[in-house]
Amino acid sequence: MPLSISAVESQAISPSTLLEICELCTEAYEGDFTGVFETLGPGVHVIGRFEGQIVSHAMWVARALQPGRHRPLRTAYVEAVATKPRFQHRGFARQILEQLAQEIRSYELGALSPSDAAFYARLGWELWRGPLFIRTGAGLVPTPDEPVMILRLENTPVDLDLNEPLSAEWRAGELW
């Protein structure tokens, strides 16, 4: 039976579906995901169901990442990529991310903070090599310990240089 995939805006997700996604992420990340989606803000969830249950998930939120001298780019920032442990290694996360890449085509950039850079690299994501910063009212705050990967999309500037600085706006919770 193939994975059934749907993309649903966060405000259209039922409380029971959100609970199921939270339970999936809690199990996959081995940490409590209660309230995490509220801190991330509105976004779009890409949900994979197998035999009626949610087994794989990713979401994106709109952010503004500014590479080097470019203006801030409208970025689909990917969060909470997870597959239930007993369903891992079946290609479900790959299918979810391939669908997500189709869904975000109108953005200027895709980005994420990887837990497994090699996995994302196989799907076309590139590791940002330049210094990383968070933009605050007081200026740029370096974030040297946080890796970021990007996915080039149709509207990504052709002269994007992965060695230049990259900054994101400050947000509560996880900065990247």
Secondary structure as GFF3:
##gff-version 3
##sequence-region A 1 176
A	DSSP	beta_strand	4	9	.	.	.	ID=ss1
A	DSSP	three_ten_helix	10	12	.	.	.	ID=ss2
A	DSSP	alpha_helix	15	29	.	.	.	ID=ss3
A	DSSP	alpha_helix	36	40	.	.	.	ID=ss4
A	DSSP	beta_strand	44	50	.	.	.	ID=ss5
A	DSSP	beta_strand	53	67	.	.	.	ID=ss6
A	DSSP	beta_strand	73	83	.	.	.	ID=ss7
A	DSSP	three_ten_helix	85	87	.	.	.	ID=ss8
A	DSSP	alpha_helix	92	103	.	.	.	ID=ss9
A	DSSP	beta_strand	109	112	.	.	.	ID=ss10
A	DSSP	alpha_helix	117	122	.	.	.	ID=ss11
A	DSSP	beta_strand	126	127	.	.	.	ID=ss12
A	DSSP	beta_strand	132	136	.	.	.	ID=ss13
A	DSSP	beta_strand	139	142	.	.	.	ID=ss14
A	DSSP	beta_strand	149	152	.	.	.	ID=ss15
A	DSSP	beta_strand	166	169	.	.	.	ID=ss16
###
